[in-house]
Amino acid sequence: MRYRDCPTIEVTERVPGDPATVWALVTDIELPVRCAGELAEVEWIGPIDRVEVGARFRGRNSHPALGTWETECEIVEMEPGRRWVWNVFGPDGVSATWGFEVDPAREGTLVRQWAKLGPGPSGLSLAIAAKPELEGRIVARRLVEWADSMRANLAWVGAQCTTE
């Protein structure tokens, strides 16, 4: 697995809520903060403070191996009630792309979160440059961390739907 190939990870869960409720939950940019992942704080920046193409937000992150850092993100796709996608910007362009998708299901709602590394460099690039022989393991481990965070996010969404 190579960083330059922009590997992607995706997690999908069926949750008991209706699509409108699930959409409201996944378009709250503070969702990952509530789930004790590496995103410690997030805030809207600029004049738009909702999920809309062109809206921007800043995240403050913390990771035991990578330290602390800030990112700026911009929403690049949005299909109301269905899908939203944002790019994470690093010093040399887009370092990751993330998204949520919501689909009605026979019972409940399917909610999907996914993310793609790259194409621009990120903090992970420094670890790969330091130990290029371990690139595959470094990338795979990062994708596992992301998947674990996504599972926590979607479990939280499901829990909110069962309490409403």
N, C-alpha and C positions, 0 to 999 in steps of 0.2 A: 504494500500500500504506500503510495507516494503522495506527498502534499500537493505537488504540482498537478495531480489528477483531480483535484478538488473533490475528495471523497465526501459522501453525504450519508447522514444517519437519519432515521425516521422512526417514530414511535406512534402507534395508533391504539386508541382505546375506545370501547363502547361505553358511554356514560348514560345514566338514567334520565338526564334532563332533556328538555326540548331544545331544538337548534337555537332559538332566540336567547334562551338562558345561557347556553354554552357559549354562544358568540359574545355575549356581554362579559363573560368571565375571561375568555381568551384575548379579548381586546383591551384588557386592563394591563397596562405595561408593568404594574407592580406584582403581577402574578408570580414570576420567578423569585422575587424577594420573599414572598410569603412561604415559599417552599424550601427555604434554607439551602439554596444552591450557592454558587459563587457570586451571583449578582447580589450585592449588598444594598444598593440604593439606585434608584432610577428617577429621572425627572424629565418632563417635557422641556424643550428649548425652542425658542422662536414663538411666532404668533399662533400656531396650531397646537391644540392640546387634546387631540383625539386621533384615533386611527383614521388617517386620510393620506392619500399619496402626497408626498412632499413634507409631511410632518417629521420633525426631528426630536430625538430624545438622547439623553446622556445616561450612561450606566457607569457605576463605580463597582468594580469587581475585586474579589480577593480569592486567592488560591494558594494552598500551602507550598506548592512547588514553583509557581509562577509569580508570586508576590501580589501586589495591588496595582491596579491600573484603571484608567477611564477610557471609555469608548464613546464615540458619537455614532448614532444610527439614523437612517432615513428610511421612511416607508416608501417602497418603490412599486408595490402592487396592492390593490385592495378591491375585492369584490364583496360588497356589503352582505353580511350574514353568512359568508361562505369562506373567504380566504383573505389573509393579509400577509405580506412579505416585507422584510426590512433588511437592508444592508448595514453591516458593521464596518466602519471606516478605520483603517490603520494609517500610519504615516505615508504609505505608498498605495493608497486606494482601498478597494473593498477586501477586507480580510476574512469575512464570512457573510453568509446570507442565511437568514432564519425565516421560518414561516409557520403559521397555524392554518389549518383547514377544518371546516365543520361541514358534515354531511348528515342529513336526516337518515335514520335507519328505521327498520321495522319496529325495533324496540329501542327507544332512546336515540342517541346521537353518536355518530362516529366523530371523534376529534383526533386530529393528527398534528403533531409538531415535528418539524424537520429542520435540519441545518446542514450547510455545506461549507467546508473549509475553503479558504482562498477566494479568488485566485491570488490576491496580493498577500504579502507576508504578514505574519502576526507574531505574537509573543512565542508561539510554538516554533516559529522559524529559527529563533535563537537556539533552542534546545536541539533542533535538527542540525544546525550548522556546527554546534559543539560536538555532536556525536552522529555524524552522517550514517554510520553503519547501523545505527539503531532507528533510523527514520520510520520504518514500518511499524515497529513497536511503539514509538512515540505517538505516531498518528493514530494507531489503533487504540491506545490507551485514552487518548483525548476523546475519541468518538465514543468510547464506553462511558467516560465521565459525562459527556453530553447526553447520551441515552439515559443514564441514571437520573439526571436532572429533568429530562423530559418526562420520564415515568412519574417522578414526584409531582411535576406540574399537572399532569393529566389525572393523577390520583386525587390531587387537591380539587380539581374541577369536578370530578365525580363525587367527591365527598360533599361539595357545596350543593350539588344537584339533589342529593339524597336528603339534605336538611331543609330544603325549600318547600 
